[in-house]
Amino acid sequence: MAITTGDGNLYDELRSTPYDTFDPNGVNAALISGEQAWFRFKPVNFDVVASGGMRLKAGKQVYIDTPNLFLPDKTRMIGGNNTWTPYPAVFGSLSRSLTDTYGGLQCNLGAFVFETSVVLPSNGGSTAYNSINYTFPGDGENNKIENCSAVFPQAYGAYSSAVTVGIENQSSSGFKMYVRGTGVTSGVAGQSMTIRLLVFYEVS
C-alpha cells in the first residue's frame, strides 16, 4: 500500500472529465493505492462534503446497498455507450383509481414494450374481428409482473390504420385483446396484425 501526494492530474487525470466535475482550484491530491488494497469504513454515520466536485469510478461496477436511495431533482443519465449527452431522468406516479384497482407501487414503476400478433378471419370482410387472451410470460428480462397498471396497444404495419384495438380483463397475469376492422377496406380480412404494446407495471 502506498500514500502519495501531488498534483491532481498526476492521478487518473481527475480534472479531465466530460462534465467539468472538479473545481480547477483543487490542484493537489492525496493518492492511497495498492494492487490488492481493500478499504472498509464502518462508522455509525458517514458524511463527505466537497466544495467542488465528486466522482465515483470503478472498473467493474458500483453497487449501492441501501433500502432507500434519494436522487436530486436535476439527476441526469447517460443514454448510450456512444454519447456523453446527459438526459433527464424519468419518473412516474399512479392515480388513486388505478392503485385502488391494480395495487399501489411498493418499488419502481417500469415500462415494458413488446409485440404480438392477432390473425383476423379471412371471411370477415372489412369488419373482420378476432381476440386473444395474452398471458404475461414475464417482462423483457423474464421477471414476473407483480402489478400491471396500464396497457396501451397500437396496431403496426400493413392495414394498421384500418383496425381498432381494445384491451379488457387486464391483470398482473395478462389481458384480453380485441382487434376489429373499421369497415374501410376488406383487405384486413385474413391479415396477421402486428400489435405493439406499452405496459406500465411493477416487477415482482
C-alpha positions as CSV (number, residue, x, y, z in Angstrom):
1,M,0.0,0.0,0.0
2,A,1.2,3.5,-0.8
3,I,0.2,7.0,0.1
4,T,1.3,9.7,-2.3
5,T,0.5,13.4,-2.6
6,G,1.0,15.8,-5.6
7,D,-0.8,17.5,-8.4
8,G,-4.3,16.2,-9.0
9,N,-3.8,15.5,-12.7
10,L,-1.0,13.0,-11.9
11,Y,-3.6,10.6,-10.7
12,D,-6.1,9.4,-13.3
13,E,-6.4,12.9,-14.8
14,L,-9.0,13.9,-12.3
15,R,-9.8,17.2,-14.0
16,S,-10.2,15.7,-17.5
17,T,-13.8,14.8,-17.2
18,P,-16.5,15.4,-19.8
19,Y,-18.7,17.4,-17.4
20,D,-16.2,19.7,-15.7
21,T,-16.8,17.8,-12.5
22,F,-13.9,19.2,-10.5
23,D,-13.1,22.7,-9.3
24,P,-10.0,23.8,-11.2
25,N,-8.6,25.4,-8.0
26,G,-8.3,21.9,-6.4
27,V,-4.8,21.2,-7.8
28,N,-3.4,19.0,-5.0
29,A,-4.3,15.4,-4.3
30,A,-3.5,12.5,-2.0
31,L,-3.5,9.0,-3.5
32,I,-3.9,5.8,-1.5
33,S,-3.2,2.9,-3.7
34,G,-2.3,-0.8,-3.8
35,E,-2.9,-3.6,-6.2
36,Q,-4.7,-5.7,-3.7
37,A,-5.9,-3.0,-1.3
38,W,-9.3,-3.2,0.3
39,F,-10.8,-0.3,2.3
40,R,-13.7,-0.7,4.6
41,F,-15.2,2.0,6.8
42,K,-17.8,1.0,9.4
43,P,-18.9,4.2,11.2
44,V,-22.4,4.9,12.5
45,N,-22.7,7.8,10.0
46,F,-20.5,8.8,7.1
47,D,-20.5,12.3,5.7
48,V,-18.5,13.7,2.7
49,V,-18.7,17.4,1.9
50,A,-16.8,18.6,-1.2
51,S,-16.9,22.3,-2.1
52,G,-16.0,21.4,-5.7
53,G,-17.0,18.1,-7.5
54,M,-17.0,14.4,-6.6
55,R,-16.6,11.3,-8.7
56,L,-17.0,7.6,-8.1
57,K,-15.1,5.5,-10.6
58,A,-15.0,1.7,-10.7
59,G,-13.7,-0.6,-13.4
60,K,-16.3,-3.3,-12.7
61,Q,-19.5,-1.8,-11.2
62,V,-20.8,0.4,-8.4
63,Y,-23.4,-1.2,-6.1
64,I,-25.2,1.0,-3.6
65,D,-26.6,-1.4,-1.0
66,T,-29.4,0.6,0.9
67,P,-33.2,0.1,1.3
68,N,-33.8,3.7,0.2
69,L,-31.9,5.9,-2.3
70,F,-32.8,9.5,-3.0
71,L,-31.6,11.3,-6.1
72,P,-31.7,15.1,-6.6
73,D,-34.2,16.9,-8.9
74,K,-31.5,17.6,-11.6
75,T,-30.5,13.9,-11.9
76,R,-29.2,13.1,-15.4
77,M,-28.5,9.8,-17.1
78,I,-26.1,8.7,-19.9
79,G,-28.4,7.3,-22.7
80,G,-26.0,5.1,-24.5
81,N,-22.4,3.9,-24.8
82,N,-21.5,6.2,-27.8
83,T,-22.7,9.5,-26.4
84,W,-21.8,11.7,-23.4
85,T,-25.1,13.6,-23.7
86,P,-26.8,13.7,-20.2
87,Y,-30.6,13.0,-20.3
88,P,-33.1,14.0,-17.6
89,A,-34.2,11.0,-15.5
90,V,-37.9,9.9,-15.9
91,F,-40.3,9.4,-13.0
92,G,-43.9,8.2,-12.8
93,S,-46.9,8.1,-10.5
94,L,-50.3,6.4,-10.4
95,S,-53.7,7.8,-9.7
96,R,-55.8,6.6,-6.8
97,S,-58.3,5.0,-9.1
98,L,-55.5,2.8,-10.6
99,T,-53.9,1.9,-7.3
100,D,-57.4,1.0,-5.9
101,T,-57.9,-1.4,-8.8
102,Y,-54.5,-2.8,-9.5
103,G,-52.4,-2.1,-6.4
104,G,-50.0,0.7,-5.4
105,L,-46.3,0.8,-6.0
106,Q,-44.0,-0.8,-3.4
107,C,-41.0,-0.2,-5.6
108,N,-40.4,1.3,-9.0
109,L,-42.8,1.9,-12.0
110,G,-41.5,0.1,-15.1
111,A,-42.3,0.3,-18.8
112,F,-42.3,-2.8,-20.9
113,V,-42.6,-2.6,-24.8
114,F,-43.2,-5.8,-26.8
115,E,-45.3,-7.0,-29.7
116,T,-47.6,-9.9,-30.5
117,S,-50.0,-10.7,-33.4
118,V,-53.7,-11.3,-34.0
119,V,-54.9,-13.1,-37.2
120,L,-58.2,-11.7,-38.5
121,P,-60.6,-14.3,-40.1
122,S,-60.4,-14.4,-43.9
123,N,-64.2,-14.3,-44.3
124,G,-64.7,-11.3,-42.0
125,G,-64.6,-8.6,-44.7
126,S,-63.9,-5.0,-43.7
127,T,-65.1,-5.5,-40.2
128,A,-63.1,-8.8,-39.5
129,Y,-62.9,-9.4,-35.8
130,N,-60.8,-11.6,-33.5
131,S,-59.4,-11.6,-30.0
132,I,-56.7,-13.4,-28.0
133,N,-56.0,-14.0,-24.3
134,Y,-52.5,-12.8,-23.7
135,T,-50.6,-14.2,-20.6
136,F,-47.6,-12.4,-19.4
137,P,-44.6,-14.8,-19.6
138,G,-42.6,-12.1,-17.7
139,D,-41.1,-8.8,-18.7
140,G,-38.2,-8.3,-21.1
141,E,-35.9,-9.8,-18.5
142,N,-38.2,-12.7,-17.8
143,N,-39.1,-11.4,-14.4
144,K,-42.6,-11.8,-13.0
145,I,-45.0,-8.8,-13.3
146,E,-46.4,-8.1,-9.8
147,N,-48.8,-5.2,-10.7
148,C,-50.0,-4.2,-14.2
149,S,-51.2,-0.6,-14.1
150,A,-52.0,0.1,-17.8
151,V,-51.7,-1.5,-21.2
152,F,-51.6,0.6,-24.4
153,P,-51.9,-1.3,-27.7
154,Q,-51.0,0.1,-31.2
155,A,-51.5,-1.7,-34.5
156,Y,-48.4,-1.6,-36.6
157,G,-47.6,-2.3,-40.3
158,A,-49.9,-3.1,-43.2
159,Y,-53.6,-2.2,-42.7
160,S,-52.8,-0.8,-39.2
161,S,-54.8,2.3,-40.0
162,A,-57.8,0.2,-40.8
163,V,-58.3,-1.6,-37.5
164,T,-59.0,-0.7,-33.9
165,V,-57.5,-2.4,-30.8
166,G,-59.1,-2.7,-27.4
167,I,-58.0,-4.2,-24.0
168,E,-60.2,-6.0,-21.5
169,N,-59.7,-8.1,-18.3
170,Q,-56.3,-6.5,-17.5
171,S,-54.5,-8.0,-14.5
172,S,-50.9,-8.9,-13.5
173,S,-51.4,-12.2,-15.3
174,G,-52.3,-10.7,-18.7
175,F,-55.2,-9.3,-20.6
176,K,-57.7,-10.0,-23.4
177,M,-57.1,-8.0,-26.6
178,Y,-59.6,-7.4,-29.4
179,V,-58.8,-6.3,-33.0
180,R,-61.6,-5.3,-35.4
181,G,-61.6,-3.8,-38.9
182,T,-63.0,-0.3,-39.1
183,G,-65.0,-1.0,-42.3
184,V,-62.8,1.0,-44.5
185,T,-61.3,-1.9,-46.5
186,S,-61.9,-5.7,-46.9
187,G,-58.1,-6.0,-47.1
188,V,-57.9,-6.5,-43.3
189,A,-59.6,-9.9,-43.7
190,G,-57.1,-12.8,-43.3
191,Q,-54.3,-10.4,-42.2
192,S,-52.0,-11.2,-39.3
193,M,-52.0,-7.9,-37.5
194,T,-48.9,-6.9,-35.5
195,I,-49.8,-5.2,-32.3
196,R,-47.2,-3.4,-30.3
197,L,-47.9,-2.8,-26.6
198,L,-46.7,-0.5,-23.9
199,V,-47.2,-1.8,-20.4
200,F,-46.7,0.2,-17.2
201,Y,-46.0,-2.3,-14.4
202,E,-44.2,-3.1,-11.2
203,V,-41.9,-6.1,-11.3
204,S,-42.1,-8.8,-8.6
